[in-house]
Amino acid sequence: MTMNARVMETDSLLTPKEAARYLNLSVSWLAKRRLAGDGPIYIKTGGAVRYSRAALQHWMKGQQRTSTSGS
């Protein structure tokens, strides 16, 4: 079994609705971020958008800030 297969087994993929619930954000917010290219990394297969929990956690860590000024 490859590493990717093991990751997929242990890190089930979430639908946009599940990912939005996980992040406490709206489904439409995630859709807008996909379009803008600055949201969480996602997988698109057969027309379906999916998110891994690991990618969502990684994205959340990148959103941490120590100040409200600047970006």
Contacts in CASP RR format, 6 or more apart in sequence:
PFRMAT RR
TARGET T0000
AUTHOR 0000-0000-0000
METHOD contacts of the structure
MODEL  1
MTMNARVMETDSLLTPKEAARYLNLSVSWLAKRRLAGDGPIYIKTGGAVR
YSRAALQHWMKGQQRTSTSGS
7 52 0 8 1.000
7 54 0 8 1.000
11 52 0 8 1.000
11 53 0 8 1.000
11 54 0 8 1.000
12 53 0 8 1.000
13 43 0 8 1.000
13 50 0 8 1.000
13 51 0 8 1.000
13 52 0 8 1.000
14 22 0 8 1.000
14 50 0 8 1.000
14 51 0 8 1.000
14 52 0 8 1.000
14 53 0 8 1.000
14 56 0 8 1.000
15 48 0 8 1.000
15 49 0 8 1.000
15 50 0 8 1.000
16 27 0 8 1.000
16 30 0 8 1.000
16 31 0 8 1.000
16 49 0 8 1.000
16 51 0 8 1.000
17 27 0 8 1.000
18 51 0 8 1.000
19 30 0 8 1.000
19 40 0 8 1.000
19 51 0 8 1.000
19 56 0 8 1.000
20 26 0 8 1.000
20 27 0 8 1.000
20 29 0 8 1.000
20 30 0 8 1.000
22 53 0 8 1.000
22 56 0 8 1.000
23 30 0 8 1.000
23 40 0 8 1.000
23 56 0 8 1.000
23 60 0 8 1.000
30 39 0 8 1.000
30 40 0 8 1.000
33 39 0 8 1.000
33 40 0 8 1.000
34 42 0 8 1.000
34 49 0 8 1.000
39 59 0 8 1.000
40 51 0 8 1.000
40 55 0 8 1.000
40 56 0 8 1.000
40 58 0 8 1.000
40 59 0 8 1.000
41 51 0 8 1.000
41 55 0 8 1.000
41 58 0 8 1.000
41 59 0 8 1.000
42 49 0 8 1.000
42 50 0 8 1.000
42 51 0 8 1.000
42 55 0 8 1.000
43 49 0 8 1.000
43 50 0 8 1.000
43 51 0 8 1.000
43 52 0 8 1.000
44 50 0 8 1.000
END
